[in-house]
Amino acid sequence: MPRNKQLRVPGFQASGIHSGIKPLDPDLALIISDVPAHVAGVFTRSTVVGAPVELDRERVRSGISRGVVVNSGCSNVAMGDRGRRDALQMSALAAKAVGCPPEEILVASTGVIGAPLPMGALRRGIPKALAALSPEGLPAAAEAIRTTDTYAKSAVRRIRLGGKPVTIAGIAKGSGMIEPDMATMLAFLVTDAAVAPAVLRSVLKRVSNETFNRVSVDGEGSTSDTALLFANGVAGNPCLSRSRDSEALVFEAGVQSVAESLAQDLARDGEGATKLVTIEVGGARDPKQAEGAARRVANSMLVKTALFGGDPNWGRILQTIGAGRYAINLDRACIRLGGVTVFRTGQSTGAAARRRAEAAQARDEIRIEIDLGVGEATARIWTCDLSYDYVKINAEYTT
């Protein structure tokens, strides 16, 4: 696989290999900092979680980590004590290979629920993954964490902090069972910036709420959702210790740019998707109403199937907002599909507008803009259409 020389961060190495969990595809990734790094994490809020989430929630509290070992093909969820033992052993194997305490290695797993981790494959694979570590290995790691994703997802941005060049890069996976809180989503962001753990935690929480938590493919949250942000400080900038300082805000904007790119890719690559859909709600009574209305539209099967068919059916949008009991003033409301106003001041804007909106919906990226006409609050959600292939993929997921 050709390597993207731009997707590299000083002081980090990564790899992605085939260990034998999957029949043929890469299925094991390592991301390791050359020095102890500060770390922050956000996780699914589901009441059903995998052993890796349980382990990582505890370990990120220290704020220190050397990296993460990730497998795809098996989620290590609903495996009881065995699952917890396997997650611990997975981290211990990686820690031994790296030469650090087990507590400094985090774990993530994604794939089928209720199947045991094939520890034999991991015992053989983790040393191979260590041997394959490279400063240019993030693209290989992005390939190895995929499940039903049709392509690997990555992003990189470069900024300056304290006069020093700083790199922020990230990889992610996720295609179905997606509506974060977080989603069947794994995201790993790394930077050579020097950032205090408390600042790292606040940045990742805010960024996740505006990016990863604004994606919905099918309205289903997952058991394994994990986003980790590592900062190893080798850039040599003065350590960011106050989250609202100007340099910390520059750093947060860089992290948000990477996370937003990854979040859009998650929606664009939704299982069976043919269109990336951005839903922007304005004129809401408050932010909670704005986000709720946007999510309602994003998760409506009637809206999503209309998008797949290229049907500019704005009635379905109004219907689902009303069914969700979100405040709307029809006499002041407005709906735009692909830049075309199709509903305004209580009525359709006519057949010609509908034809223009239908043409706009033939594109592979669509914007739905909704003004509820009752306030000033806004929200944005990324989603996708619902195609025949979504049903096929999920009807045959374990067979």
C-alpha positions in Angstrom: 0.0 0.0 0.0 1.5 3.4 -0.9 2.3 5.5 2.2 1.1 9.1 2.6 4.2 10.9 3.7 2.1 13.9 4.8 0.3 11.8 7.4 3.0 11.7 10.0 3.6 13.4 13.4 7.0 13.8 14.9 7.6 11.4 17.8 4.9 9.0 16.8 5.1 5.7 15.0 2.3 3.4 13.8 1.6 0.2 11.9 -1.2 -1.9 10.5 -0.8 -5.6 9.7 -2.8 -8.8 9.1 -2.7 -10.9 12.2 -5.3 -13.5 11.4 -8.5 -12.2 13.0 -9.9 -11.5 9.5 -9.3 -14.0 6.7 -7.2 -11.7 4.5 -7.5 -8.0 5.4 -5.3 -5.9 7.8 -6.8 -6.2 11.3 -4.3 -5.1 13.9 -2.9 -1.6 14.4 -0.4 0.0 16.8 0.0 3.8 17.4 3.0 4.5 19.7 4.6 7.6 21.0 8.4 7.6 21.3 8.1 9.2 24.7 5.3 9.2 27.3 2.5 11.4 26.0 -0.4 13.1 27.6 -3.8 11.6 26.6 -7.5 12.3 26.8 -10.4 10.1 25.8 -14.1 10.2 25.3 -16.3 7.1 25.0 -19.7 5.8 24.3 -22.4 6.6 26.9 -24.2 3.4 26.1 -25.0 1.2 29.2 -23.6 -1.8 27.2 -19.9 -1.4 26.6 -17.0 -3.5 25.6 -14.1 -4.5 27.9 -11.7 -2.1 26.0 -13.9 0.8 26.9 -14.0 -0.2 30.5 -10.2 -0.5 30.6 -9.5 2.8 28.8 -12.0 4.8 30.9 -9.9 3.9 33.9 -6.5 4.4 32.3 -7.0 7.8 30.7 -7.6 9.2 34.1 -3.8 9.2 34.7 -3.4 11.5 31.7 -0.3 9.6 30.6 0.0 7.0 27.8 2.5 5.6 25.3 -0.2 4.6 22.8 -2.9 2.2 21.7 -3.3 -1.2 20.3 -6.4 -1.7 18.1 -8.0 -4.8 16.5 -10.8 -5.0 14.0 -13.0 -8.0 13.3 -14.0 -8.6 16.9 -15.3 -6.1 19.4 -14.7 -8.0 22.7 -18.2 -7.0 23.9 -20.5 -9.1 26.1 -17.7 -11.6 26.9 -17.8 -11.2 30.7 -14.6 -11.9 32.7 -13.0 -13.4 29.7 -13.3 -10.2 27.8 -11.8 -8.2 30.6 -8.9 -10.6 30.9 -8.3 -10.6 27.1 -8.3 -6.8 27.0 -5.7 -6.7 29.8 -3.6 -9.3 28.1 -3.8 -7.4 24.8 -2.4 -4.3 26.5 0.2 -6.3 28.4 1.4 -7.9 25.1 1.8 -4.5 23.5 3.4 -2.9 26.6 6.0 -5.7 26.7 6.8 -5.2 23.0 7.1 -1.4 23.5 8.9 -1.6 26.8 6.6 0.3 29.0 4.2 -0.4 31.9 0.9 -2.1 30.8 -1.0 0.8 32.3 0.4 3.1 29.6 -1.1 1.1 26.7 -4.8 1.7 25.8 -6.9 -0.8 23.9 -9.7 -0.6 21.3 -11.6 -3.3 19.5 -14.3 -3.2 16.8 -16.3 -5.8 15.0 -18.9 -8.5 15.8 -20.4 -8.5 19.4 -20.3 -11.6 21.5 -17.3 -13.4 20.0 -14.1 -14.1 21.9 -10.9 -12.3 20.9 -8.6 -14.7 19.0 -5.8 -14.3 21.4 -3.5 -16.7 19.6 -3.6 -14.3 16.6 -2.9 -11.3 18.8 0.0 -13.0 20.5 1.6 -13.6 17.2 0.5 -10.4 15.6 1.4 -7.8 18.2 5.2 -8.4 17.9 4.8 -8.3 14.1 3.0 -4.9 14.5 5.8 -3.7 16.7 8.4 -4.7 14.1 6.4 -2.8 11.4 6.2 0.5 13.3 7.1 3.4 11.2 6.9 7.2 11.4 4.9 6.9 8.2 2.7 4.1 9.4 -0.6 6.0 10.2 -2.1 5.1 6.7 -1.5 1.4 7.4 -3.1 1.8 10.8 -6.1 3.5 9.2 -6.5 0.5 6.9 -6.2 -2.0 9.8 -9.0 -0.6 11.9 -11.7 -0.7 9.1 -14.7 -3.0 9.4 -17.4 -2.3 6.8 -15.8 1.0 5.9 -15.2 1.2 2.1 -12.1 3.4 2.6 -9.6 4.4 5.3 -10.2 7.8 6.9 -7.5 10.2 7.8 -6.7 13.9 8.1 -3.8 16.1 9.0 -3.3 19.8 9.8 -0.3 21.9 10.6 -0.3 25.0 12.8 2.3 27.1 14.8 2.4 27.3 18.6 4.9 29.4 20.4 6.7 29.9 17.1 7.1 26.1 16.7 5.6 24.1 13.9 3.0 21.6 15.2 1.3 18.7 13.5 -2.1 17.3 14.3 -3.2 14.1 12.5 -6.0 11.6 13.0 -7.5 8.4 11.7 -10.9 7.0 12.2 -13.2 4.1 11.3 -17.0 3.9 11.3 -19.7 3.1 8.7 -22.7 1.7 10.4 -24.3 1.6 13.9 -23.5 5.3 14.0 -25.0 8.1 16.1 -22.4 9.2 18.6 -22.8 9.2 21.9 -20.3 8.2 20.3 -20.9 5.5 17.4 -19.4 2.3 16.0 -16.6 4.8 15.7 -13.0 4.7 16.7 -10.9 7.8 16.3 -7.2 8.3 17.2 -5.7 11.8 17.0 -2.0 12.5 17.7 0.0 15.7 17.9 3.5 16.7 18.8 2.2 19.8 20.7 2.9 20.2 24.4 -0.5 20.3 26.1 -1.4 19.7 29.7 -3.8 16.8 30.4 -6.6 19.0 31.7 -6.4 21.2 28.6 -6.3 18.1 26.4 -9.5 16.7 28.1 -11.4 19.9 27.7 -10.4 20.3 24.1 -11.4 16.8 23.1 -14.7 17.0 24.9 -15.7 20.2 23.2 -14.4 19.1 19.8 -16.1 15.7 20.0 -19.4 17.4 20.9 -19.2 19.5 17.7 -17.9 16.8 15.4 -18.0 13.1 16.2 -21.2 13.6 18.2 -22.8 15.4 15.3 -22.8 12.3 12.9 -25.7 10.0 12.4 -25.8 7.1 9.8 -28.6 5.1 11.2 -29.5 6.5 14.7 -27.8 3.6 16.5 -25.1 4.1 19.1 -22.5 1.5 19.8 -20.8 -0.4 22.5 -17.2 0.4 21.6 -17.1 4.1 20.6 -13.7 5.6 21.5 -11.9 8.8 20.6 -8.4 9.3 22.0 -6.1 12.3 21.7 -2.4 11.9 22.3 0.0 14.9 22.7 3.7 14.0 23.2 5.2 17.5 23.3 8.2 16.9 21.1 7.4 20.1 19.1 8.9 22.0 21.9 6.3 24.7 22.2 5.5 26.2 25.7 3.1 23.7 27.3 -0.6 24.8 26.8 -1.9 24.9 30.4 -4.9 27.2 30.1 -7.7 26.1 27.8 -8.9 29.6 26.9 -5.5 31.2 26.2 -5.1 32.4 22.6 -2.6 29.6 21.7 -4.8 26.9 23.2 -7.7 28.3 21.0 -5.4 27.9 18.0 -4.7 24.4 19.0 -8.3 23.6 19.6 -9.2 25.0 16.1 -6.6 22.6 14.6 -8.0 19.6 16.4 -11.5 20.6 15.4 -10.5 20.8 11.8 -9.0 17.3 11.8 -12.0 15.9 13.7 -14.5 17.6 11.4 -12.9 16.1 8.4 -13.0 12.7 9.9 -16.6 13.1 11.0 -17.7 14.1 7.5 -15.9 11.0 6.2 -17.9 8.8 8.7 -21.2 10.2 7.3 -20.0 10.1 3.7 -19.0 6.4 4.1 -22.2 5.3 5.9 -23.1 1.7 5.1 -24.6 1.7 1.6 -24.6 5.5 1.4 -24.5 7.3 -1.9 -24.7 10.9 -0.5 -23.2 13.0 2.3 -25.9 15.1 3.8 -25.4 18.2 5.9 -28.4 19.2 7.9 -28.4 22.8 9.3 -31.2 24.0 11.5 -31.6 27.6 12.4 -34.2 29.8 14.0 -34.7 27.4 16.9 -35.9 28.3 20.4 -32.7 27.0 22.0 -29.7 24.9 21.2 -31.3 21.7 22.5 -34.3 22.3 20.2 -32.0 23.0 17.2 -29.9 19.8 17.7 -33.0 17.7 18.4 -34.7 18.8 15.2 -31.6 18.3 13.2 -31.2 14.8 14.6 -34.9 14.0 14.0 -34.5 14.9 10.3 -31.1 13.0 10.0 -32.6 9.8 11.5 -35.9 9.9 9.6 -36.1 6.8 7.4 -38.6 8.6 5.2 -36.3 11.6 4.7 -33.2 9.3 4.2 -35.0 7.1 1.6 -36.3 10.2 -0.2 -32.7 11.5 -0.4 -31.6 8.2 -1.9 -34.3 8.4 -4.5 -33.6 12.1 -5.3 -37.1 13.0 -4.2 -37.2 16.7 -2.9 -40.0 15.8 -0.5 -39.9 18.7 2.0 -43.2 17.4 3.5 -41.3 14.6 5.1 -39.0 17.1 6.8 -41.9 19.1 8.2 -43.6 15.9 9.3 -40.8 14.5 11.3 -40.0 17.8 13.0 -43.6 18.1 14.0 -43.8 14.5 15.2 -40.8 15.2 17.4 -42.7 18.1 19.0 -40.0 20.6 18.1 -41.3 24.2 18.1 -41.8 25.6 14.6 -43.7 28.6 13.2 -44.9 27.5 9.7 -45.7 31.0 8.7 -42.0 32.0 9.3 -40.3 28.7 8.6 -38.2 28.0 5.5 -36.6 24.8 4.0 -33.9 24.8 1.4 -32.7 21.6 -0.4 -29.4 21.8 -2.2 -29.6 25.6 -2.1 -33.1 25.7 -3.5 -35.9 27.2 -1.4 -38.8 24.7 -1.5 -40.9 25.8 1.4 -41.4 29.4 2.7 -44.1 31.4 4.6 -46.4 28.5 5.1 -46.4 27.0 1.6 -44.5 25.4 -1.3 -42.5 27.6 -3.5 -43.8 25.8 -6.6 -43.1 23.1 -9.2 -40.2 24.9 -10.8 -38.3 25.1 -7.5 -39.1 21.4 -6.9 -37.5 20.5 -10.2 -34.4 22.5 -9.4 -34.2 20.8 -6.0 -34.6 17.4 -7.6 -31.6 18.2 -9.9 -29.6 19.3 -6.9 -30.3 16.0 -5.1 -28.5 14.2 -7.9 -25.2 15.4 -6.4 -23.2 13.3 -4.0 -23.2 16.0 -1.4 -26.5 17.7 -0.3 -27.2 20.5 2.2 -30.6 20.7 3.9 -31.2 24.1 5.5 -34.2 24.5 7.9 -35.2 27.7 9.6 -37.8 26.9 12.3 -38.8 30.6 12.6 -39.1 30.7 16.4 -35.6 31.9 17.7 -31.9 32.2 17.0 -30.3 28.9 18.0 -28.6 26.7 15.4 -27.2 23.2 15.0 -25.5 21.1 12.4 -25.6 17.3 11.9 -23.9 15.2 9.2 -25.7 12.1 7.9 -26.3 10.1 4.7 -29.0 8.6 2.6 -30.5 5.1 3.2 -30.1 2.8 0.3 -30.9 -0.9 -0.6 -27.3 -1.8 0.3 -27.7 -0.7 3.9 -30.3 -3.4 4.4 -28.2 -6.0 2.6 -25.0 -5.2 4.5 -26.8 -5.4 7.9 -29.0 -8.3 7.0 -25.9 -10.4 6.4 -23.5 -8.9 9.0 -22.7 -12.1 10.9 -23.6 -14.6 8.2 
